[in-house]
Amino acid sequence: MKFNANSKKRAPQFRPRTNPHDRQMQEPVEEAKPRRPVDPERVRARTLKRAVALLAAKPRSVGEMRERLLEKQWATEESVEYALDKLKEHKYLDDAQYAQSFASYQVKGKPMGRSRVAMDLKRKQIDPDTAQAALDKVFDETPETDLIDEAIARYTRTRGAPTDRQAQKRLFDFLMRRGFSYDLIQPRVRAAAVDDEDGNDDTA
C-alpha cells in the first residue's frame, strides 16, 4: 500500500469550551425588577381565610393556630394576630373551652390519669392556669380512682389478671404510661394479682 503524503488526515481542531459563567459575566446584567408592594389588607384576608380552613379541619388551641399560620412565608406577625383576634372575637378560638373539651375527650375515650392529660394539654400549647382549670373540672366529674379501676378492668379483660411478678410489672408499667400516680397504682396492682399455679400469692 502506497503512502501519499497529501493524503494525511488533518488533525482535529479543538475549540476551547466557553465557560457559561464567563458568558454571563460578559452579558449585560438586567436590573432586578422591584417587588410589588405588599398589600397588608390582602395579607390579613388571606391569613384569616387560611385560619378558618384550619379550624374547619379540626379544633385547635390559640398557640397551635399561631404556629400553623406562621408556617407560610407570606404571613406576617400582624396578619396572624389579626386573624387570631377575629377568631377569638367570634368564639371560634377559646383555649378554656378547648382545654376542657380535649381533656374530657381524652379520659372518656381511654381512661387516663391526671399527669398524662396535663402533659397532652401542654403539648397543645395551653397555658398552665387554663390547663389546671380544665383538669380540675374534668377530674371532679370523673374521679381518677374510677378511671384507674376502669383501665385495670379493660386490661385484665383482654390479658388476664397478673399471676406473677413479671405480669404485675407489665400492668404497673401500663398504668404509669396512662398517667396514673404511684400511690393509686401500687395497691390496685397488688389487689388485681391472683395466686399462681403453685397456690402462692406472688404480690409481696
N, C-alpha and C positions, 0 to 999 in steps of 0.2 A: 504494500500500500504506500503510495507516494504521499509525501507530506508537502503541502502547499503553504508556503509562508503567508500567502494572502488569505488563507482560509482560517487563520487564527480567530478563535472566538473572542469577542470583545469582553473584557472584564466587566462584570456588572457594576453599574454606578450606584453608589449608596447615597441617598439623600439624608441629611441629618433630620431626625424627627423633631418636630416642633413641640415644645412643652406647652400644654394648654394653659398653664399658669402664666407663662410668658406672654401668650396671646392675649390673655385677659388684661395683663398689665399694659399692653400696647393699645388695646381698645379703649376708647374714652368711657369712663365710668359715669353711668347715668345717676343723677342725683335721686336719692330716695324720696319717694312721694310722701308728703306729710300725711300723717294719720288723720282720719276724720275725727273730729272732737266727739267724745263720748257724751251721749245724752243721758244725764242722770235719771230722768223720768222714765226712759225706756228701760234702763237697767233695773230700776226699782220694780217696774211692772213685770219684767222677765223673771226677776228673783222671786217675787210673790207668786207668780204662776207656777214656778217650779216647786215652791214650798207647798202649795195646795196639792200638787200632784204627788209629792212625797207623803203627805198626810193621808191622801186617798189610798195609798198602798198599805199603810199600817200606822197606828198611833206612835207618836214619838215624844220624847221629852224636849224641852227647850234646848238643852245642851246638844242633844243628838241632831236636832234640826239645824242648829247653827253650824255644826261641824259638816253636815252634808251640803248645806248651801255654799259654804266657803270652798268646797272642792272645785267649783267652776272658776276658771281664771277671770271670766268676765264679771263675776260677782264682786261687789265691794263691801267693805265693812258697813258703810252707810246703808246700802241697799238691803243687806241681810238684817240689820237691826230694824229697818223699816218693815220688812216682811214679818219679822217676829212680833213686832208691836201690833201689827194689823191682826195677826192670827190670835194673839192673846186678847186683843180688844173684843174679838168676836167669839171668845171662849173655845177656839179650836185648839189652842195650846194652853194647857193648865197643868203644871207639874204636880200640884197637890192631888188633883183628880186622877192624873195618870199614874202616880205612885201608888195610890190606893187600889186602883183597878188592877195594876200589874201585880201587886203583892197578893191580892185576893185570888187572881187567876192562878198564880204560882202554887199556892197552898191547896187550892181545890183540884187542880189538875194532877198534882203529885205532892203527897204530904212532905213538907219541908220544915226545917227548923228556922228559928228567927235569924241566926247568923248567916245562913245560906241566902235567904231572901234579902237581907241587908246588903250582902255582897253583890247580888244581882242589881239592886237599886243603885248602888254606887257605880256599877258598870254603865248603867243607863244615864249617868251624869245627873242624878237627883241630889240636891244639896242635903247635908246631914239632918237639918231640922225638919225638912219636908219628909224625908225618908223615915225619921223617927216617929213622926205623927202618923204616917201611913202604917207602920209596923205596929204601933200601939193599938190602932183601931182594928186591924185585921186579926191580930192575935188575942185581942179581947173577945172578938166574935167567935174565934175558933182557937181554944187554948192549945198551947204547944203539947201538953200532955195527951190530948186527944189525937193530935197529928202523929205523934211518935207511935202511939198504940196502933193507929191505922197503918202506918208504914210497916210495922212489925207483922201485923196480920197479913198484909199483902205479900210480904217477903216469905213468910213461913207457908203460905198457901201454895206457892209455886216451888219453893226449895226445901220445904220441910223444916221442922224445928231443929236447932243445933243439938247434936248429940256428943260432941267432943270439943276440946278447946279450939281446934282449928276452925270448926264451923262457927263457934261463938265469935271468934275473931273476925270472920268474914261478915257476920251480922253487925258486929260492932263497927267495923270499917264502913259498911254500907250506911249506917245511921250517922256516922260522923260526916260522910260526904253529903248527906242530906241536910247538914247544918244543925243537928241537934247537939245539945251540950252533954258533956261527960256525966254530969250529975243525973241527967234524965236517962242516958243510955245504960249506964252500968247496972242498976238494979233490974231493969227490964230485960237485958240480955241474960242475966242470971235466972230470972223468972221464966224466960222462954225456953231455956235449956231443958232437955229431957234426959232420963237415965240412959247410959249406953248399954250395949248388948250384955255386958257383964253385971248389970244392975248397979253400977256405980255412978253417982251423980258427979259429973266432971265440971262443976261450976266453981270450985274453990279457987 
